[in-house]
Amino acid sequence: MKLLIVIVSYKVTDLTIDCLRSLSGEIHRVPGACVALCENGTGPEDERRLREAIDANGWGDWVTLTAVIPNRGFTGGNNLVIRPALASSDPPQYVLLLNSDTIVLPHALDALVQFMDEHAHVGIAGSRLETPEGAVHVSAFRYHTITSELDRGLRLGFVSKLLSRWTTSPPPSAVACETDWVAGASMIVRREVFDAIGLLDEGYYTYFDDIDFCLRARKAGWPTWYVPDSRVIHLVGCTTKISTPVTHGAKRRPRYWYQARTRFFVKSYGPAYALLADFAFLFGFAIWRFRRWVQRKLDPDPPHMMWDTFRNSVLFAGLRPKVVENPVWREWKGISP
C-alpha cells in the first residue's frame, strides 16, 4: 500500500461525508491509496449514515469503516486503525492523518506523496491549511518553550517583537521548509517513523499530541517539513468547538486542553521546566489582564483561563506525566464532567 489516509469522526458526520466527497476526486491521483475511517463513538445512527453515504456514492472500493464505542479520543481513534494496517501483510508506505473537518483541494494528496518520495530523509510533512475563503492558517509551528509561554500570556507588542524568534506561530512560508512541528489536521508520516517511535501517545485525548509526535520523531532523527503545495481547507474548531470567535463569546476551554499542555511540558522537558513554563505564562497573563482592564479592551480569552491554567499546572499534576482525562469516558461511567 502506498498511502493510508486515516480519518476519525466524532459528532461531525456531515463534515466527514464532505471530507470523503473531496477525497473522491483526489484519491486516484495516488495509486495504492485508500482511506480508513473510524467512527469514534458517536453512535449506531451515525455509523449507519456513514455506511449509507459510502455505499450510495460508490466509495467502498477505497474506504473502509471501523466503528467503536465509546469514544477513544483523537489519538486512540487514529491508533485503532493505524495499528492493524502497520501489522498487515501490505503495510502503507505513508500514513496521512486527516481531520474530519477538512476539505482536500486538488493535488493536495499527490503533492505530499511526491514530496516525501523525493525527500527520503524527511519523516513527517504537513499541508498548508486554509479557510474556505482562502486565507492561510498557521500550520507550521515552533516548539512551545518558557519564552513562548511568557509571550503567549503577556501580549505586549514590543516584547513580542523582541521574542519573535521564539514565537510558536511564525508567518507561513510560501515554499517548502523544515519546521519544528505541523498541525495534525493534515500530517503525513513515513512508516519508518512509526517503526522508530511507535504510534500516537494515547496519554493525550486530543491537543498537543501532534507536537509530541513531531518532537519524538525529531529526537529519533526524523525531521518535519511544511509543504504549502499541498492545500487543505480546515474548518478550525468544528470538531472540538474550542476555537470560537470573540464576537460570539469565548467558551471556557475544556480541562483536557490544559492537562494535555501540562503532559507535554512534563513529558518532553521535565517537571522543573514545566513549572517555569507555568510561571512564565501566569506572570505574563496577569500583567495582560490588568492592562486589558485598565485600557478597557475587549476580553478575548476563555473564561477562567488563569484559574484553569493554575489548577492544571505541574504544581497539582505532579512530577510525572499524567494521562489526560477522556471526557467521554467520564460521561460513559455516569460521572458528571
For each residue, the residues with C-beta under 8 A, 3 or more apart:
1: 4 32 33 34 85 90 91 92 93
2: 30 31 32 33 92 93 94 113
3: 30 32 33 34 92 93 94 95 96 109 113 188
4: 1 33 34 35 36 82 85 92 94 95 96
5: 23 27 33 34 35 36 95 96 98 109
6: 35 36 38 78 81 82 95 96 97 98
7: 16 19 20 35 36 37 38 98 99 100
8: 37 38 40 74 77 78 100
9: 12 13 15 16 37 38 39 40 42 46 50 100
10: 39 40 41 42 71 77 100 239
11: 42 46 239
12: 9 15 16 100 101 238 239
13: 9 16 17 42 46 49 50
14: 17 18
15: 9 12 18 19 100 101 235 238 239
16: 7 9 12 13 19 20 37 50 100
17: 13 14 20 21 49 50 53
18: 14 15 21 22 103
19: 7 15 16 22 23 98 99 100 101 102 103 104
20: 7 16 17 23 24 35 37 53 54 57 59 63
21: 17 18 24 57
22: 18 19 25 26 102 103 104 105
23: 5 19 20 26 27 35 104 109
24: 20 21 27 57 59
25: 22 106
26: 22 23 29 30 104 106 107 108 109 110
27: 5 23 24 30 33 34 35 62 109
28: 31 33
29: 26 107 109 110
30: 2 3 26 27 33 109 110 113
31: 2 28
32: 1 2 3
33: 1 2 3 4 5 27 28 30 62 109 113
34: 1 3 4 5 27 62 63 64
35: 4 5 6 7 20 23 27 59 62 63 64
36: 4 5 6 7 64 66 81 82 85
37: 7 8 9 16 20 50 63 64 65 66 81
38: 6 7 8 9 65 66 67 68 77 78 80 81
39: 9 10 42 46 47 50 65 66 67 68
40: 8 9 10 68 71 72 73 76 77
41: 10 68 69 70 71 72 328
42: 9 10 11 13 39 45 46 47 71
43: 46 47 69
44: 47 48 67
45: 42 48 49
46: 9 11 13 39 42 43 49 50
47: 39 42 43 44 50 51 65 67
48: 44 45 51 52
49: 13 17 45 46 52 53
50: 9 13 16 17 37 39 46 47 53 54 65
51: 47 48 54 55 65
52: 48 49 55 56
53: 17 20 49 50 56 57 59
54: 20 50 51 57 59 60 63 65
55: 51 52 58 60
56: 52 53
57: 20 21 24 53 54
58: 55 61
59: 20 24 35 53 54 62 63
60: 54 55 63
61: 58
62: 27 33 34 35 59
63: 20 34 35 37 54 59 60
64: 34 35 36 37
65: 37 38 39 47 50 51 54
66: 36 37 38 39 80 81
67: 38 39 44 47
68: 38 39 40 41 71 72 77 80
69: 41 43
70: 41 328 329 332
71: 10 40 41 42 68 77 326 328 329
72: 40 41 68 75 76 77 80 202 326
73: 40 76 77 202 204 205 206 324 326 328
74: 8 77 78 184 200 204 205 206 209
75: 72 78 79 199 200 201 202 203 204 205 206 209
76: 40 72 73 79 80 202
77: 8 10 38 40 68 71 72 73 74 80 81
78: 6 8 38 74 75 81 82 97 199 200
79: 75 76 82 83 199 200 202
80: 38 66 68 72 76 77 83
81: 6 36 37 38 66 77 78 84 85
82: 4 6 36 78 79 85 86 95 194 199 200
83: 79 80 86 87 199
84: 81 87 88
85: 1 4 36 81 82 88 91 92 95
86: 82 83 91 92 191 194
87: 83 84 91
88: 84 85 91
89:
90: 1
91: 1 85 86 87 88 191
92: 1 2 3 4 85 86 95 191
93: 1 2 3 190 191
94: 2 3 4 112 113 116 188 189 190 191
95: 3 4 5 6 82 85 92 188 189 191 194
96: 3 4 5 6 109 112 186 187 188 189
97: 6 78 184 185 186 187 188 189
98: 5 6 7 19 102 104 185 186 232
99: 7 19 102 184 185 186 234 239
100: 7 8 9 10 12 15 16 19 239
101: 12 15 19 185 234 235 236 238 239
102: 19 22 98 99 129 185 186 232 233 234 235
103: 18 19 22 132 232 233 235
104: 19 22 23 26 98 108 109 232
105: 22 108 130 231 232 233
106: 25 26
107: 26 29 110 111 229 230 231
108: 26 104 105 111 112 127 186 230 231 232
109: 3 5 23 26 27 29 30 33 96 104 112 113 230
110: 26 29 30 107 113 114
111: 107 108 114 115 227 229 230
112: 94 96 108 109 115 116 125 127 186 188 227 230
113: 2 3 30 33 94 109 110 116 117 188
114: 110 111 117 118
115: 111 112 118 119 122 125 176 225 227 229 230
116: 94 112 113 119 122 125 188 190
117: 113 114 120
118: 114 115
119: 115 116 122 225
120: 117
121: 223
122: 115 116 119 125 190 222 223 224 225
123: 189 190 192 193 217 220 221 222 223 224
124: 182 187 188 189 190 193 213 214 217 222 223 224 225
125: 112 115 116 122 182 187 188 224 225 226 227 230
126: 139 140 179 182 183 186 187 188 224 225 226 227
127: 108 112 139 182 185 186 187 227 228 230 231 232
128: 136 139 172 226 227 228 229 230 231 232
129: 102 136 137 139 183 185 186 232 233 234 236
130: 105 134 135 136 137 231 232 233 234
131: 134 135 136 137 233 234 236
132: 103 233 235
133:
134: 130 131
135: 130 131
136: 128 129 130 131 172
137: 129 130 131 172 183 234 236
138: 141 169 170 171 172
139: 126 127 128 129 172 182 183 185 186 226 234
140: 126 170 172 173 177 179 181 182 183 226
141: 138 168 169 170 179 180 181 182 183 211
142: 145 148 166 167 168 169 170 179 180 181
143: 148 168 180 181 211 215
144: 148 149 168 211 261 264 265 277
145: 142 148 149 166 277
146: 149 150 273 276 277 280
147: 150 151 163 166 280
148: 142 143 144 145 151 152 163 166 167 168
149: 144 145 146 152 153 277 278 280 281 284
150: 146 147 153 154 163 280 281 283 284
151: 147 148 154 155 159 160 163 166 167 284
152: 148 149 155 168 281 284 285
153: 149 150 280 281 282 283 284 285 286 287 288
154: 150 151 159 160 284 285 287 288
155: 151 152 160 284 288
156: 159 160 287 288 291
157: 160 161
158: 161 162
159: 151 154 156 162 163
160: 151 154 155 156 157 163 164 167
161: 157 158 164
162: 158 159
163: 147 148 150 151 159 160 166 167
164: 160 161 167 170
165:
166: 142 145 147 148 151 163
167: 142 148 151 160 163 164 170
168: 141 142 143 144 148 152
169: 138 141 142
170: 138 140 141 142 164 167
171: 138
172: 128 136 137 138 139 140 226 228
173: 140 176 177 226 228
174: 228
175: 228
176: 115 173 225 226 227 228 229
177: 140 173 225 226
178: 223 224 225 226
179: 126 140 141 142 182 224 225 226
180: 141 142 143 214 215 218 224
181: 140 141 142 143 210 211 213 214 215 224
182: 124 125 126 127 139 140 141 179 187 210 214 224 225 226
183: 126 129 137 139 140 141 186 187 210 234
184: 74 97 99 187 209 210 213
185: 97 98 99 101 102 127 129 139 232 234
186: 96 97 98 99 102 108 112 126 127 129 139 183 230 232 234
187: 96 97 124 125 126 127 182 183 184 210
188: 3 94 95 96 97 112 113 116 124 125 126
189: 94 95 96 97 123 124 193 194 213 217
190: 93 94 116 122 123 124 193 222
191: 86 91 92 93 94 95 194 195
192: 123 195 196 222
193: 123 124 189 190 196 197 217 220 222
194: 82 86 95 189 191 197 198 199
195: 191 192
196: 192 193 217 220 221 222
197: 193 194 213 216 217 219 220 222
198: 194
199: 75 78 79 82 83 194 202
200: 74 75 78 79 82 204 209 213
201: 75 204 209 212 213 267
202: 72 73 75 76 79 199
203: 75 263 267 321 322 323 324
204: 73 74 75 200 201 207 208 209 212 260 263 264 324
205: 73 74 75 256 259 260 324 325 326 327
206: 73 74 75 209 240 256 260
207: 204 240 256 257 260 261
208: 204 211 212 260 261 263 264
209: 74 75 184 200 201 204 206 212 213 260
210: 181 182 183 184 187 213 214
211: 141 143 144 181 208 214 215 264
212: 201 204 208 209 215 216 264 267 268
213: 124 181 184 189 197 200 201 209 210 216 217
214: 124 180 181 182 210 211 217 218 224
215: 143 180 181 211 212 218 219 268
216: 197 212 213 219 220
217: 123 124 189 193 196 197 213 214 220 222 223 224
218: 180 214 215 221 222 223 224
219: 197 215 216
220: 123 193 196 197 216 217
221: 123 196 218
222: 122 123 124 190 192 193 196 197 217 218
223: 121 122 123 124 178 217 218
224: 122 123 124 125 126 178 179 180 181 182 214 217 218
225: 115 119 122 124 125 126 176 177 178 179 182
226: 125 126 128 139 140 172 173 176 177 178 179 182
227: 111 112 115 125 126 127 128 176 230
228: 127 128 172 173 174 175 176 231
229: 107 111 115 128 176
230: 107 108 109 111 112 115 125 127 128 186 227
231: 105 107 108 127 128 130 228
232: 98 102 103 104 105 108 127 128 129 130 185 186
233: 102 103 105 129 130 131 132
234: 99 101 102 129 130 131 137 139 183 185 186
235: 15 101 102 103 132 238
236: 101 129 131 137 243
237: 240 241 242 243 244
238: 12 15 101 235 241
239: 10 11 12 15 99 100 101
240: 206 207 237 243 254
241: 237 238 244 251
242: 237 251 253 254 257
243: 236 237 240
244: 237 241 248 249 250 251
245: 248
246: 249 250 298 299 300
247:
248: 244 245
249: 244 246
250: 244 246 299 300 301 302 303
251: 241 242 244 302 303
252: 302 303 304 308
253: 242 257 258 302 305 308
254: 240 242 257 327
255: 258 259 308 312 325 327
256: 205 206 207 259 260 324 325 326 327
257: 207 242 253 254 260 261
258: 253 255 261 262 308 309 312
259: 205 255 256 262 263 312 317 322 324 325
260: 204 205 206 207 208 209 256 257 263 264 324
261: 144 207 208 257 258 264 265 312
262: 258 259 265 266 274 278 312 313 314 317 322
263: 203 204 208 259 260 266 267 317 321 322 323 324
264: 144 204 208 211 212 260 261 267 268
265: 144 261 262 268 269 273 274 277 278 314
266: 262 263 269 270 271 274 314 317 319 320 321 322
267: 201 203 212 263 264 321
268: 212 215 264 265
269: 265 266 273 274 277
270: 266 273 274
271: 266 274 275 314 318 319 320
272: 275 276
273: 146 265 269 270 276 277
274: 262 265 266 269 270 271 277 278 313 314
275: 271 272 278 279 313 314 315
276: 146 272 273 279 280
277: 144 145 146 149 265 269 273 274 280 281
278: 149 262 265 274 275 281 282 309 310 313 314 315
279: 275 276 282 283
280: 146 147 149 150 153 276 277 283 284
281: 149 150 152 153 277 278 284 285 309
282: 153 278 279 285 286 306 309 310 313
283: 150 153 279 280 286 287
284: 149 150 151 152 153 154 155 280 281 287 288
285: 152 153 154 281 282 288 289 305 306 309
286: 153 282 283 289 290 306
287: 153 154 156 283 284 290 291
288: 153 154 155 156 284 285 291 292
289: 285 286 292 293 301 306
290: 286 287 293 294
291: 156 287 288 294 295
292: 288 289 295 296 297 299
293: 289 290 296
294: 290 291
295: 291 292
296: 292 293
297: 292
298: 246
299: 246 250 292
300: 246 250
301: 250 289 305
302: 250 251 252 253 305 308
303: 250 251 252
304: 252 307 308
305: 253 285 301 302 308 309
306: 282 285 286 289 309 310
307: 304 310 311
308: 252 253 255 258 302 304 305 311 312
309: 258 278 281 282 285 305 306 312 313
310: 278 282 306 307 313 315
311: 307 308 316
312: 255 258 259 261 262 308 309 316 317
313: 262 274 275 278 282 309 310 316 317
314: 262 265 266 271 274 275 278 317 318 319
315: 275 278 310
316: 311 312 313
317: 259 262 263 266 312 313 314 322
318: 271 314 322
319: 266 271 314
320: 266 271
321: 203 263 266 267
322: 203 259 262 263 266 317 318
323: 203 263
324: 73 203 204 205 256 259 260 263
325: 205 255 256 259 329 330
326: 71 72 73 205 256 329 330
327: 205 254 255 256 330 331 337
328: 41 70 71 73 331 332
329: 70 71 325 326 332 333
330: 325 326 327 333 335 336 337
331: 327 328 334 335 337
332: 70 328 329
333: 329 330
334: 331
335: 330 331
336: 330
337: 327 330 331
